[in-house]
């Protein structure tokens, strides 16, 4: 018979070995930045080839376009024929989120695609998309101005300027609070950097070069959005970008019973918001996102 101490030692060794194997398996299944980026590339390539079998999806994977659940291969997949050079990725390694703003050609006409992929164990489990095809759908539609990603959105913050994930989210949420209150962003002391800008559906709507009264995003007049809600879609900690999905609520600005749904990206480093870029779509007010498992918040 083995001595109890020897058995205990053997159990300890086996337990440590099992934990080491689990950690190794987890590491092997993790998806780093380039892995996440490649999933976006695979998705876009498969879409223009009209071949949903070309991407690795989990058996439970779900696909939505403009909040509606569809079979993968429907919607934009039917007419997509080309990916234009504009593509702005947002890579959230911690949560396995690969998101992107992309200009796609559908039946030879340019459309804007906001894409979010959830990656687990090297499989796509969630595909959330929003497609804007015209000014009537998006309020703005300067798609031809979206030729290449903007340099400001792709500045790599140095170590002294990088911020913890929670702080990046907190600063992005100040912007949401400013929209709720309205007036100007000074009301919530939003920390905009000098020269900060906002681009919506390709149109420069705030910052240097914008229309008179909008050259300074901090003092630009903003309509109150009392019913605004939002959720965090992705946080690119390395690049200092927070991507929020916002429902602006009905402000009587976009036709009876309509509201804006927006994927809005905030470039944040050194404690300041340097750029805001958004893809947005007019939808009926209170349209469910199609993804109820994610926490929806209201600005404080």
C-alpha positions as CSV (number, residue, x, y, z in Angstrom):
1,X,0.0,0.0,0.0
2,X,1.3,3.5,-0.9
3,X,1.9,5.9,2.0
4,X,-0.7,8.6,2.3
5,X,1.9,11.4,1.9
6,X,3.1,9.8,-1.4
7,X,-0.5,9.6,-2.6
8,X,-1.0,13.2,-1.7
9,X,2.2,14.2,-3.5
10,X,1.1,12.3,-6.6
11,X,-2.3,14.0,-6.5
12,X,-0.7,17.4,-6.3
13,X,1.6,16.7,-9.2
14,X,-1.3,15.4,-11.4
15,X,-3.3,18.5,-10.4
16,X,-0.5,20.9,-11.3
17,X,0.0,19.1,-14.6
18,X,-3.7,19.2,-15.4
19,X,-3.8,23.0,-14.7
20,X,-0.7,23.5,-16.9
21,X,-2.4,21.6,-19.8
22,X,-5.6,23.7,-19.3
23,X,-3.5,26.9,-19.5
24,X,-1.7,25.7,-22.5
25,X,-4.9,24.8,-24.3
26,X,-6.4,28.2,-23.4
27,X,-3.3,29.9,-24.8
28,X,-3.4,27.8,-27.9
29,X,-7.1,28.8,-28.5
30,X,-6.6,32.5,-27.8
31,X,-6.8,34.9,-30.7
32,X,-4.2,37.7,-30.7
33,X,-4.5,41.0,-32.7
34,X,-3.4,39.5,-36.0
35,X,-5.6,36.4,-35.5
36,X,-8.6,38.7,-35.0
37,X,-7.7,40.8,-38.0
38,X,-7.5,37.7,-40.1
39,X,-11.0,36.7,-39.1
40,X,-12.3,40.0,-40.5
41,X,-10.3,39.5,-43.7
42,X,-11.7,35.9,-44.0
43,X,-15.2,37.1,-43.5
44,X,-15.0,39.9,-46.1
45,X,-13.3,37.6,-48.7
46,X,-16.0,35.0,-48.1
47,X,-18.7,37.5,-48.5
48,X,-17.6,38.8,-51.9
49,X,-17.2,35.2,-53.0
50,X,-20.8,34.5,-51.7
51,X,-19.4,31.5,-49.8
52,X,-20.4,31.4,-46.1
53,X,-18.7,27.9,-45.8
54,X,-15.4,29.6,-46.2
55,X,-15.4,31.0,-42.7
56,X,-15.0,28.9,-39.5
57,X,-18.3,29.3,-37.6
58,X,-19.4,27.6,-34.5
59,X,-22.6,25.4,-34.7
60,X,-24.4,28.0,-32.6
61,X,-23.2,31.0,-34.7
62,X,-25.8,33.7,-35.3
63,X,-25.9,36.4,-38.0
64,X,-27.8,39.7,-37.9
65,X,-28.0,42.5,-40.5
66,X,-29.6,45.8,-39.3
67,X,-30.8,44.0,-36.1
68,X,-32.6,41.2,-38.0
69,X,-31.5,37.5,-37.7
70,X,-30.8,36.1,-41.1
71,X,-29.3,32.9,-42.5
72,X,-25.6,33.5,-43.1
73,X,-25.2,34.3,-46.8
74,X,-28.3,36.5,-47.0
75,X,-28.4,40.3,-46.9
76,X,-25.3,42.1,-48.1
77,X,-23.8,38.7,-48.9
78,X,-26.1,38.4,-51.9
79,X,-24.8,41.4,-53.8
80,X,-21.4,42.1,-52.3
81,X,-18.8,42.1,-55.1
82,X,-15.7,44.1,-54.0
83,X,-14.0,45.4,-50.8
84,X,-12.8,49.0,-51.3
85,X,-9.5,50.2,-49.6
86,X,-11.3,51.9,-46.6
87,X,-11.2,49.5,-43.7
88,X,-10.9,50.6,-40.0
89,X,-10.4,47.7,-37.6
90,X,-11.1,47.6,-33.9
91,X,-9.5,44.6,-32.2
92,X,-10.5,43.6,-28.7
93,X,-8.2,40.7,-27.7
94,X,-9.5,40.4,-24.1
95,X,-13.1,39.8,-25.2
96,X,-12.3,38.1,-28.6
97,X,-14.1,40.9,-30.5
98,X,-13.1,41.8,-34.1
99,X,-14.9,44.8,-35.4
100,X,-14.5,47.0,-38.4
101,X,-15.9,49.8,-40.5
102,X,-15.6,48.8,-44.2
103,X,-16.7,50.2,-47.6
104,X,-18.1,47.4,-49.7
105,X,-19.4,47.4,-53.2
106,X,-22.9,45.9,-53.6
107,X,-24.0,45.5,-57.2
108,X,-21.2,48.0,-58.1
109,X,-22.6,50.7,-55.7
110,X,-20.6,51.6,-52.5
111,X,-22.2,50.8,-49.1
112,X,-20.9,51.2,-45.6
113,X,-20.6,48.1,-43.4
114,X,-20.2,48.1,-39.6
115,X,-19.1,44.6,-38.6
116,X,-18.6,42.9,-35.2
117,X,-17.4,39.3,-34.9
118,X,-17.2,37.4,-31.7
119,X,-14.4,34.8,-31.7
120,X,-14.3,31.8,-29.3
121,X,-11.9,28.9,-29.7
122,X,-10.9,30.1,-33.2
123,X,-14.6,30.0,-34.3
124,X,-17.0,32.8,-35.1
125,X,-19.9,32.6,-32.7
126,X,-21.6,36.0,-33.4
127,X,-21.8,38.2,-36.5
128,X,-23.5,41.5,-36.0
129,X,-23.7,43.8,-39.1
130,X,-25.2,47.2,-40.0
131,X,-25.3,48.3,-43.6
132,X,-25.9,51.9,-44.8
133,X,-26.8,52.2,-48.5
134,X,-27.9,55.8,-49.0
135,X,-28.4,59.2,-47.4
136,X,-32.0,58.3,-46.7
137,X,-30.8,55.4,-44.6
138,X,-28.0,57.3,-42.8
139,X,-28.7,61.0,-42.7
140,X,-25.2,61.5,-44.1
141,X,-23.7,59.4,-46.9
142,X,-20.3,60.8,-48.0
143,X,-19.0,57.3,-48.8
144,X,-16.7,58.5,-51.6
145,X,-14.7,60.4,-48.9
146,X,-13.9,57.1,-47.2
147,X,-10.9,56.2,-49.3
148,X,-8.4,55.2,-46.6
149,X,-8.4,54.9,-42.8
150,X,-7.7,58.2,-41.1
151,X,-4.2,58.6,-39.7
152,X,-5.5,60.1,-36.4
153,X,-7.5,57.0,-35.7
154,X,-4.5,54.8,-36.2
155,X,-1.9,56.7,-34.0
156,X,-0.2,54.1,-31.7
157,X,-0.2,55.7,-28.2
158,X,3.1,55.3,-26.4
159,X,3.3,53.7,-23.0
160,X,2.9,56.9,-21.1
161,X,-0.3,57.7,-23.0
162,X,-2.0,54.4,-22.8
163,X,-4.9,54.0,-20.4
164,X,-6.6,51.1,-18.6
165,X,-9.6,49.5,-20.2
166,X,-12.0,50.8,-17.6
167,X,-10.7,54.4,-18.0
168,X,-11.0,54.3,-21.8
169,X,-14.7,53.2,-21.4
170,X,-15.3,55.9,-18.8
171,X,-14.1,58.6,-21.1
172,X,-16.2,57.3,-24.0
173,X,-19.2,57.3,-21.7
174,X,-18.7,61.0,-21.0
175,X,-19.4,61.6,-24.7
176,X,-22.7,59.6,-24.4
177,X,-23.6,61.7,-21.3
178,X,-23.0,64.9,-23.4
179,X,-25.4,63.7,-26.0
180,X,-28.0,63.0,-23.4
181,X,-27.8,66.4,-21.9
182,X,-27.4,68.3,-25.1
183,X,-26.3,71.9,-25.5
184,X,-22.5,71.6,-25.7
185,X,-20.1,69.0,-24.5
186,X,-18.8,71.6,-22.1
187,X,-21.8,70.7,-19.9
188,X,-20.2,67.3,-19.1
189,X,-16.6,68.6,-19.3
190,X,-15.8,66.2,-22.2
191,X,-12.0,65.9,-22.5
192,X,-11.5,66.6,-26.2
193,X,-7.9,67.2,-27.4
194,X,-7.2,70.3,-29.5
195,X,-8.2,69.6,-33.1
196,X,-10.4,66.7,-32.2
197,X,-12.9,65.8,-34.9
198,X,-16.0,63.8,-35.6
199,X,-16.8,62.0,-38.9
200,X,-20.2,60.4,-39.5
201,X,-20.9,58.3,-42.5
202,X,-17.9,59.9,-44.2
203,X,-19.0,63.5,-43.5
204,X,-16.9,65.8,-41.3
205,X,-19.5,67.1,-38.8
206,X,-17.2,68.6,-36.1
207,X,-13.6,69.7,-35.8
208,X,-11.3,71.8,-38.0
209,X,-12.7,72.3,-41.4
210,X,-16.3,71.6,-40.4
211,X,-19.2,74.0,-41.1
212,X,-19.3,77.3,-39.1
213,X,-20.2,76.7,-35.5
214,X,-18.9,73.1,-35.6
215,X,-15.1,73.8,-35.9
216,X,-14.7,73.0,-32.1
217,X,-16.4,69.8,-31.2
218,X,-16.4,70.7,-27.5
219,X,-18.5,73.9,-28.1
220,X,-20.6,72.6,-31.0
221,X,-24.4,72.8,-30.3
222,X,-25.9,69.3,-29.7
223,X,-29.5,68.3,-29.7
224,X,-30.5,66.6,-26.4
225,X,-31.0,62.9,-26.6
226,X,-32.8,62.1,-23.3
227,X,-33.6,58.5,-24.3
228,X,-30.1,57.5,-25.5
229,X,-28.9,54.1,-24.6
230,X,-25.6,52.3,-25.5
231,X,-23.5,49.3,-25.0
232,X,-19.7,48.6,-25.3
233,X,-19.1,46.7,-28.6
234,X,-15.3,46.5,-28.4
235,X,-12.3,48.0,-26.7
236,X,-9.0,48.1,-28.6
237,X,-6.7,48.6,-25.6
238,X,-3.5,48.7,-27.5
239,X,-4.7,51.4,-29.9
240,X,-6.8,53.3,-27.4
241,X,-10.2,53.0,-29.2
242,X,-13.6,52.3,-27.7
243,X,-16.4,51.2,-30.0
244,X,-19.9,51.9,-28.7
245,X,-23.2,50.9,-30.2
246,X,-25.7,53.7,-29.4
247,X,-29.5,54.0,-29.9
248,X,-30.0,57.8,-29.9
249,X,-33.7,57.6,-29.2
250,X,-36.4,59.6,-31.0
251,X,-35.4,63.3,-31.1
252,X,-37.9,64.2,-33.9
253,X,-34.9,64.7,-36.2
254,X,-35.2,61.7,-38.6
255,X,-38.8,61.4,-39.5
256,X,-41.8,60.3,-37.4
257,X,-41.0,57.4,-35.1
258,X,-37.4,57.1,-36.2
259,X,-34.1,57.2,-34.4
260,X,-30.4,56.8,-35.2
261,X,-28.5,53.6,-34.5
262,X,-24.8,54.3,-34.4
263,X,-21.6,52.4,-34.1
264,X,-19.2,55.1,-32.8
265,X,-15.5,54.8,-32.3
266,X,-13.6,57.0,-29.9
267,X,-9.8,57.5,-30.2
268,X,-8.6,58.0,-26.6
269,X,-5.2,58.4,-25.2
270,X,-3.4,60.7,-22.7
271,X,-6.8,61.3,-21.0
272,X,-8.3,63.0,-24.1
273,X,-10.6,62.1,-27.0
274,X,-8.7,62.8,-30.2
275,X,-11.2,61.5,-32.8
276,X,-14.7,60.3,-33.2
277,X,-15.8,58.2,-36.2
278,X,-19.2,56.7,-36.7
279,X,-21.3,54.6,-39.1
280,X,-25.0,55.3,-38.5
281,X,-28.4,54.1,-39.7
282,X,-31.9,55.5,-39.3
283,X,-34.2,52.9,-37.9
284,X,-37.6,52.8,-36.1
285,X,-37.3,54.0,-32.6
286,X,-36.8,51.3,-29.9
287,X,-35.7,48.8,-32.5
288,X,-34.1,45.9,-30.5
289,X,-30.4,45.3,-31.3
290,X,-30.9,41.6,-31.8
291,X,-28.3,40.9,-29.2
292,X,-30.1,41.0,-25.8
293,X,-27.2,39.2,-24.0
294,X,-25.2,42.4,-23.9
295,X,-25.7,45.0,-21.2
296,X,-27.4,48.1,-22.4
297,X,-26.7,51.3,-20.4
298,X,-28.1,54.8,-20.0
299,X,-25.7,57.7,-19.5
300,X,-25.5,58.9,-15.9
